[in-house]
Amino acid sequence: MAQTVDEDGTVDPWRRRVRRTRRQMPLWQELPLLLVVAFCLAVLIRTFLLQAFFIPSGSMEDTLLVGDRVLVNKVVYDVRDPLRGEVVVFRGTDRWAPQVDAEPEPGFVGKLGRTVGDLVGVSRPGEKDFIKRVIGLPGDRVKCCDAQGRVTVNGTPLDEPYVLEDSPLDIPPDPRECRSRRFDEVVVPPGQIFVMGDHRLVSQDARCQGPVPIDNVVGRAFMVVWPSSRWATLPVPETFAAVSGPPAASPPGPAPVRPVPQGDVVLLLPLTAALARSRAFRTVTSGRAT
């Protein structure tokens, strides 16, 4: 029997056996192994790094349309807090009513498919996940409107060309429904953010449902990935650069927000840091954001 000889002239029978095993493994054995590895990688990526979310409502039109899928960075807010103007996915509080009807209870096969979809981040369950734009940070004073009907943050008006259709000015504010553009000044509590949809006429958001705890934020939506004709990034609009920090009279909040790190979109490397933070271990079972 021939033996494998290394470059230095030594015999390595173990290497020969390994090569023979690899050559002789049939496809029907390799394929399940590859599928298991791919599934495990998908679960890890979906849990700690990135997840695709489906858009079922028009509350963010025309920035996001019904049927779009956005890619959400779940690591970035383990490194820093959200910034004004970013589009975020979050879990609504008890005050946040779902904007879409709950789907009927599926059968066994449907539940199995939904569970697998949840694990890899491609399913469509859950009516308590929302996607909105961050308008105010802890301590900010947000209100509407100035003389031109614009939202102001700490006295600075926002020029928002991305807003599809704004709410009427002549409708009085209603704390139970966000139909009016006008709302009284809100001082964002510590540890929370004030969010609004880009389609203000139909968006039910912080104007009537209250601010959102930062701990409820799943991640930042940074790219539209489907359909392919709508591939685009979701940058922060320039108008937010003019907004200064909260006034000194505001209630004390958490530490100032750190600047945006370079390469904010690609934050795949700090997996160790993400695992070390308790927020990374929370379970997010939804793949749909309204």
N, C-alpha and C positions, 0 to 999 in steps of 0.2 A: 504494500500500500504506500503510495507516494505521500510525503509529508511536506507541509508548507515551510519554506526556508526564508527567514528574514534577510535583509540586506547584510547584516553582520554575520550571516551564516548559521544562526541559531534556528532550531526547529520550534514552531509555534502551532501545535495541533489544535489549541483552543480557537485560534483565529480561523483555522480551516473549518472547524465545526460550525462556527457562527456563519461563515460565508455559505456553507452548504445549507444551513437552516433557512437563511434568507432566500436563497435561490429556490428552495423547495416549497416555501409557504404559498399555497394557492390563493387566488384572488378572493374566493369566498371566505377565507379567513382574514385576509388583510382588510377587506372592505368594512366589516363590522367594527374592527379596531379603529380604523380611520374615522368612522361615523361617531364612535364614542368619544374620541379625542376632540373632534370638531364640536360636538355637543357640549363637552365640558368647557372648552374655550369660549363658546358662545355664552354659556351661563356666567362665567367669570367676567367677561367683558360687559354683559348686560347688568350684572350686579354692582360692579365697582367702577366701570369706566364710561361706557357709552350705551345709549338705548334709543331706539327709534320710537317716536310717538305719532299716532294718527290724529288728524284734525277733523272732528265730526261736525263742527259748528262754524258759523260765520263771524264770531266775535272778534277775530283778528284780521278780517279782510281789510284791504287787499294784500297785506303783508303775507298772510297765510290763508289759503283757500280750503274749502271743504274737500277732503280727500288727500291733502298734502301729508307727507310724512317728513318729520323734522328729526334731526340727529341732536341728541341732548348729551352734553358733557356733564357727567355726574361727579367728576373729581374736582372741578375748578372751585366750588364753594367749600371744599375741605381745605383749600389754601387761602381763600379770601372770602369776603362777603359780597353779595350782589351789588352792582352799580346801577345808577340811574340810566334808563334807556335800554337795558338788556331785556331780552325776551326770556322768561323763565317758566318752567313747569313746576307746579307745586300741588300739594294736597290741600283741598279746601277745608276750612274749619266747619264746625257744626252750623254756622250761619250761612255758609255757602251752599245754595241750592243747585243741584245739577241742571245744566242747560240743555241736556239731551235726555230723552226717555231711557229708562233702564231697559236692557234687552230681556226677552223672556228667558226663564230658567231653562238651560239646555239639558239634554239627556246625558246618559253616561258617556257616549262617544264625544259629545260636544264638550263636556267637562274635561275629559282627557285631553282633547285637542287644545282647550283653553289653558290647561295647566302647562302643557308643553310650550305653548305660545308665550305664556307668562315668563317661563324660564329663559327663553331666548330673546324676549322683548319684541315680538312681532304680533301680539294679540290685540284685541280691541275691547277688553272688558273695562269696567270701572267708570262710573260717572262722577267721581269725586276728584279727579285730576283735572287741573285747569292750566291754560297757557295764556299769559298776559305779559304786558310790558311794565317794567318797574318805573314808577314815576317819582316816588318819594322814599327816602331812607329814614332810619330812626332819627327822630328830632326834627325832621323837615316839616315845614308848614305848607300844606297843599290846599289850594282852593280854586274855585272857578266862579266868576270869570273877571278878567280885566275889561277895560273899555272896548277892546276888540274881540271879546268873547273867548279869550285864551286861558288855558290852565296856567296857574302860576305856582312856582315852587320857591319858597323863601323870598317871595316878591319878584322873582324873575319869570317873565312870561315865556312860554314854550311855543315855538313855531313848529307845528307838527304837520308837514305835508303828507305824511303817511296815513293820517286819519282819513278813513274812507267817507264816513258820514257822521257828522256830529249830532249830538242831541239838541232839541229845540231850546232856545233861550226863554221862550214865553211859558214853558211848563214849569210850575212850581216844584221845588225839590220834594222827593218822596223817599224817606229812609228805607222803604220796602221795595222800591223799584227804581232802576237807573235810567229812567226815560228823560229826565231833565239834564241839561248840560250844567246847570248851576248847582253848586253844593257849598255848604258852609266850610270855613277853614277847618282843616283836620291837622292836628299835630300828631305825627306818626309816633306811636309808642316805642320805647326801647325794645330792641330785638325783633322788630317787625318792619314790613315794607308795605307801601301803598302801590297797588297795581291797577292798571286799566287796560281794556282791550282797545285795539286800533279802530274797530267799528263801534264807536261810542253809542250809536242809536240802539244797538241790539245787545251790547255787552253788559252782562251783569257782573259787576266788579266791586272794587273796594269803595266806590261811591256809596253803595247801599248795603254791601255785605261785610264791610269792615276790612282793616288791614290783615296781612297774613304773616304769621310767625316765620322768621327766617329758617327755623328748624324744619318747617314744612316744605321748604324748597327742595325739589328733587335734583335740579340742575339747570344749566343754561342751554337753551335752544340756539345753536349757532349756525345751522345749515339746513336748507330744504334739500332733501335727497330724492324725493319722489313726488310727482312724476319727473322724468328726466328733463322734460321741457322747462321745468321751473327750478332747476338747480341754481341755488344762490345762497350766499352767506347772509347772516342776519346781524349786521353791524349796529353799533350804537349811533343813533342820529346825532348830528353835530350840535343841535340846539341844547343838548344836555351839558355840553362843555361850558356853557355860560352860567350854569347854576352854581352858586357858591354853597358852602357848607351851611348847616343849620345855624340860626342866630344863637347868641350866647344865652338868651332867655329860654331857650328850648329845654325840655326835660333832659336830664343827662341820659346818654345812650351808651352803647358799647364803644370800644376803641375805634378811632378813625379808620376808614376803609383804606387798605393798602392800595397802591397803584396797580393797574393791570399788568401782570407779568408779560414779558415777551413770549410770543407763541401761545397765547391764551387758548387758541382753538385746539392745539395738540398738546394735551396734558395727560399723556398716557404713561409717562415714566414714573410719576410719584405714586405708584400703586402701594408701596410700603406705607407712605404717609396716610393714604386713604384708609388702609386697613387699620391703622392705629387710632383713627378717629371713630368714636362711637357712631356718629351720624352715618358713616359708610356702611354700618351693619344693619341699618333699618331696612325693612322689607317693603318694597314698592311693587305691588301686584298689578299695576295698570299699564296698559300700552296705549291709552287714549287720553288726549288732553283737550278740554273744551275751552 
